[in-house]
Amino acid sequence: MDEPVWNRLTAAQLRELAARDAVVLLPIGSTEQHGPHLPTGVDDFLAAEVCRRTAALVGERVPLVVAPSVWCGLAEHHMAFGGTLTLSLPTLHALLRDLCRSFQRAGFRRILIVNGHGGNMTALNALVTELTAELALPIAVTSYFTAGRAVVLQTLETQDGLMHACEGETSMMMAALPELVRTGELEKAVGPAITLPAESPNPVYRAISFTEITGSGVAGDARTATAAKGERLLHGCAAALAELIVDDPWRAGAARP
């Protein structure tokens, strides 16, 4: 069969995959500012790239298809920088419901949403609970950088985890889409460290604009990014995601991602 990417396959090929109880990977990212050196599509591009690599690594162990990516998410906190597109929470809920219902009607019974945007994390956990109840369908969610947390920690030199337009994201873009990295702007691509909202120990949450965190649009330090680090991150996150799929996150009692 051709590369298992939904919109590159025929309807007959997709019916065959559904009959084999294939897993649907649904990448979701965001379209938002990523500092002076990266394009707005970073989160979308990287989530989709990791999913495609995961499909190649899983091979014949588990039948799998990668759906077209959801390129828009929850990015209100980046709107002040310009160049950003965002959805409201009800719109994201409706969009994911309709997509998952479409997968279900096409015969697929297992869906894994693979997130690439920190701002989506908390919402997706809640929405997957809603969608599972609404559709009576086992749906799971993870973020590729959460699945691959170990390789992220081992690879990055200036950060403990993925941030925003940072060493990690810039390295992965250098590996996957180097033509889109404005290397002449790298010296400006630095900002304070942050913790993702879903992983924050802070007992109080308050919505703020990203402009209150950084004037550059960058959190972390992209100046030490390299394509070699990016390749290691992409491969490592895809390998971790592949093992998660083989271990079957939809089974009763499985740990939440």
Residue, then its C-alpha position, 0 to 999 in steps of 0.5 A: m500500500d502507498e504511504p498511509v496518509w488519508n488524503r493520498l489514499t483511495a476510498a477503496q484503500l481506506r475501506e481496507l484499512a478500516a476493515r483491518d481495524a486501523v488506528v487513525l492518527l489525527p495531528i493537530g497544531s496551530t497557526e501562530q507567530h513563532g518569533p522572527h525566524l520561524p513560520t506560523g505553521v510550525d506546530d501544524f508541520l511538526a505534529a504532522e511530520v511526527c505522525r508520518r514518521t510514526a506510521a513508517l516506524v509502526g509498519e505492519r505491527v499495527p495498521l494505521v492511517v494519518a489523517p489530514s492535520v488540523w492546522c488551527g487550534l487555541a491560540e488567543h494568547h498569541m493574537a497580539f503579535g499578529g499573524t495568528l489564527t485561533l478557534s474558540l473552544p466550542t468551534l474546536h469541539a465541533l470540528l473534532r466531533d465532526l472529524c471523529r464522527s467522519f472517521q467512525r462512519a468510514g469504519f474506523r474505531r480507534i482514534l489517537i489525536v496527536n497534539g503539537h501545540g501547548g495551548n491545546m493541551t488542557a482543552l484536548n484532555a477535556l474534549v476527548t472525554e466529551l467526544t468519547a461519551e458523545l460518539a461511544l468511541p474510544i478516543a485518546v490524545t497525547s502531545y508528541f513532545t509529551a510522548g517523547r519527553a525523554v528524548v527531548l530532555q536528553t537532546l536539548e542543551t539549553q532547555d529542560g523541555l519544548m517551549h516556543a520557537c525554541e531550541g527544540e522547535t527550531s531544530m526540528m524545523m531545521a531537520a524537516l523544513p530547513e527552507l522555512v527557517r530564517t537563519g539570519e534572524l536566529e540571534k534574535a530568537v531568544g526569550p525567557a523560559i516557560t512551563l507549559p500550562a498543562e504541566s505548571p505547578n502554579p496553583v492559580y491559572r490566569a489567562i495572559s497574552f504571550t506579550e507579557i512573557t516575551g517581547s520577541g515571541v520566543a520562549g527559550d533559546a533557539r540560538t543553539a538549534t541544529a538539524a542534527k538535534g532536530e532529527r534526533l527529536l523527530h525520530g525519538c518522538a515518533a519512536a515513542l509514539a509508535e510504542l505507545i500505539v503498539d501498547d494500545p492506549w485504548r484498552a480498558g484501564a490504560a494510563r492517560p497520556 
